[in-house]
Amino acid sequence: MDQTDLLHRISQNDEYAFSELYRVYQPGLRDFFRRYVHADTLADDLCQELFIKLWDNRRQLAGIRAFRPYLYVIARNLALNSLKRIAVSQRAMGELLRHYPVQQEATEQTVIDREYRMLLNQALARLPRRSREIFALCREQGKSYDEAASALGISRNAIKNHMVSTLKVLRSFAEKQLGVTIGLMIGIMKFLLP
């Protein structure tokens, strides 16, 4: 199937065509993101975010003539925006550390950790049981999509679809409730999870 036909089919809500587009472009995009952000988890998140954006804007895809350059411009912009957000977060964290004593009592940190964990649990509680289970395997236990699919007896594509929708819910929650990006939220989760 040629690219023009593929994009036209995607613009008509063809999920199989979108899966084919994902299969063709995801490995290269993931490597591209890795070179920009130097972090596998963030590269995966940005790659997922890019494909979510493509799906959300699928109606416009049929009109794109130079798709590959279009795709990599979006990828570059996502990576740069992510790096800017990280820099802002790091500057904000530096400001906080300058204004508060470096040596916090362990009980204070424990309370803060519990509060973050409670907020993260609220976000995770919004997910269907299967999505929570898949998220736990992939993000909390560090399993690959293939390993999670094997453990649950479902397809890799089902794992990917659950993760895409899960990351959408978590991104929305993080931005609306916590005022942070999904990358920062995942970083906080890694810090807090046992």
VMD Tcl script that draws the C-alpha trace (Angstrom):
set ca {
  {0.00 0.00 0.00}
  {1.47 3.35 -0.96}
  {1.79 6.19 1.52}
  {-0.87 8.42 -0.09}
  {-3.41 5.61 0.11}
  {-2.34 4.83 3.68}
  {-2.81 8.44 4.78}
  {-6.17 8.65 3.01}
  {-7.36 5.49 4.77}
  {-6.20 6.81 8.14}
  {-8.08 10.06 7.50}
  {-11.17 7.85 7.06}
  {-10.66 6.29 10.54}
  {-8.99 3.09 9.33}
  {-7.27 1.74 12.46}
  {-5.50 -1.02 10.54}
  {-3.89 1.59 8.27}
  {-2.86 3.56 11.36}
  {-1.29 0.41 12.86}
  {0.65 -0.01 9.62}
  {1.84 3.61 9.79}
  {2.89 3.00 13.41}
  {4.75 -0.18 12.45}
  {6.66 1.61 9.68}
  {7.59 4.83 11.47}
  {7.72 4.05 15.21}
  {11.22 2.49 15.36}
  {12.86 5.41 13.53}
  {10.93 7.99 15.52}
  {11.85 6.34 18.81}
  {15.54 6.46 17.84}
  {15.12 10.10 16.78}
  {13.59 10.98 20.15}
  {16.30 9.06 22.01}
  {19.00 11.11 20.28}
  {17.25 14.32 21.31}
  {16.25 13.56 24.92}
  {18.75 10.86 25.92}
  {16.13 8.98 27.97}
  {14.36 5.82 26.82}
  {11.17 6.34 28.84}
  {10.79 9.94 27.70}
  {11.54 8.89 24.10}
  {8.76 6.28 24.34}
  {6.36 8.84 25.82}
  {7.12 11.39 23.11}
  {6.70 8.75 20.42}
  {3.31 7.80 21.86}
  {2.36 11.48 22.11}
  {3.27 11.99 18.45}
  {1.09 9.08 17.33}
  {-1.76 10.30 19.54}
  {-1.48 13.72 17.84}
  {-1.50 12.06 14.42}
  {-4.61 10.06 15.28}
  {-6.34 13.07 16.82}
  {-5.61 15.07 13.64}
  {-6.09 12.19 11.20}
  {-8.61 14.10 9.07}
  {-5.81 16.40 7.83}
  {-3.42 13.57 6.91}
  {-4.87 12.94 3.45}
  {-3.79 16.43 2.35}
  {-0.13 16.02 3.34}
  {2.17 15.41 0.37}
  {5.58 15.22 2.07}
  {4.59 13.08 5.04}
  {8.01 11.98 6.31}
  {9.38 15.55 6.63}
  {6.05 16.61 8.17}
  {6.33 13.78 10.71}
  {9.89 14.63 11.70}
  {9.10 18.34 12.07}
  {6.38 17.37 14.55}
  {8.83 15.02 16.29}
  {11.51 17.71 16.53}
  {9.01 20.22 17.93}
  {7.74 17.72 20.51}
  {11.31 16.91 21.59}
  {12.31 20.57 21.85}
  {9.14 21.47 23.77}
  {9.76 18.58 26.13}
  {13.34 19.67 26.73}
  {12.14 23.23 27.39}
  {9.58 21.96 29.93}
  {12.26 19.88 31.63}
  {14.59 22.89 31.79}
  {11.82 25.02 33.30}
  {11.02 22.26 35.82}
  {14.67 21.94 36.76}
  {15.01 25.71 37.20}
  {11.88 25.72 39.38}
  {13.26 22.83 41.43}
  {16.55 24.71 41.83}
  {14.66 27.76 43.07}
  {12.75 25.64 45.57}
  {15.92 24.05 46.84}
  {17.55 27.47 47.28}
  {14.64 28.73 49.37}
  {14.18 25.66 51.56}
  {16.72 23.97 53.78}
  {18.51 21.13 52.05}
  {18.20 18.86 55.06}
  {14.53 18.03 55.42}
  {13.42 15.75 58.15}
  {12.60 12.24 56.96}
  {9.01 12.59 58.20}
  {8.44 15.67 56.00}
  {9.70 13.81 52.94}
  {7.56 10.80 53.81}
  {4.45 13.00 53.98}
  {5.27 14.59 50.62}
  {5.90 11.17 49.08}
  {2.56 9.91 50.40}
  {0.74 12.94 48.97}
  {2.28 12.44 45.52}
  {1.51 8.74 45.64}
  {-2.10 9.50 46.62}
  {-2.46 11.86 43.65}
  {-0.92 9.31 41.32}
  {-3.24 6.61 42.65}
  {-6.20 8.90 41.91}
  {-5.06 9.18 38.30}
  {-4.51 5.44 38.03}
  {-7.89 4.71 39.63}
  {-9.58 6.39 36.67}
  {-8.29 3.66 34.40}
  {-10.07 0.39 33.63}
  {-8.70 -2.60 35.57}
  {-6.96 -4.07 32.50}
  {-5.29 -0.74 31.69}
  {-4.03 -0.44 35.29}
  {-2.67 -3.96 35.08}
  {-0.90 -3.24 31.77}
  {0.45 0.08 33.05}
  {1.81 -1.65 36.16}
  {3.61 -4.23 34.03}
  {5.04 -1.78 31.49}
  {5.85 1.27 33.60}
  {6.11 0.11 37.21}
  {7.76 -3.27 36.57}
  {9.65 -2.16 33.44}
  {8.38 -4.94 31.18}
  {8.42 -4.45 27.41}
  {5.17 -4.52 25.45}
  {6.09 -8.01 24.21}
  {6.74 -9.27 27.76}
  {3.48 -7.77 29.03}
  {1.57 -9.27 26.10}
  {3.05 -12.69 26.83}
  {2.31 -12.43 30.57}
  {-1.32 -11.44 29.96}
  {-1.95 -13.66 26.95}
  {-2.99 -10.78 24.68}
  {-1.47 -9.20 21.59}
  {1.31 -6.63 21.63}
  {-1.01 -4.30 19.72}
  {-3.61 -4.56 22.52}
  {-0.88 -3.63 25.03}
  {0.13 -0.65 22.86}
  {-3.49 0.53 22.54}
  {-4.04 0.30 26.31}
  {-0.83 2.25 26.94}
  {-1.79 4.97 24.43}
  {-5.16 5.52 26.10}
  {-3.63 5.23 29.59}
  {-0.98 7.85 28.81}
  {-3.71 10.13 27.43}
  {-5.65 9.90 30.71}
  {-2.51 10.37 32.81}
  {-1.30 13.29 30.69}
  {-4.67 15.02 31.04}
  {-4.72 14.38 34.80}
  {-1.13 15.55 35.26}
  {-1.70 18.75 33.33}
  {-5.10 19.61 34.85}
  {-4.73 18.41 38.43}
  {-1.02 18.68 39.11}
  {0.10 21.28 36.58}
  {2.96 19.07 35.40}
  {3.81 17.27 32.16}
  {3.37 13.51 31.76}
  {7.17 13.06 31.58}
  {7.57 14.72 34.96}
  {4.68 12.70 36.38}
  {6.24 9.41 35.18}
  {9.55 10.56 36.71}
  {7.82 11.24 40.02}
  {6.16 7.82 39.83}
  {9.50 6.09 39.28}
  {10.87 7.88 42.33}
  {7.91 6.94 44.51}
  {7.25 3.38 43.41}
  {8.90 0.66 45.48}
}
mol new
graphics top color blue
foreach p $ca { graphics top sphere $p radius 0.5 }
foreach p [lrange $ca 0 end-1] q [lrange $ca 1 end] { graphics top cylinder $p $q radius 0.2 }
display resetview
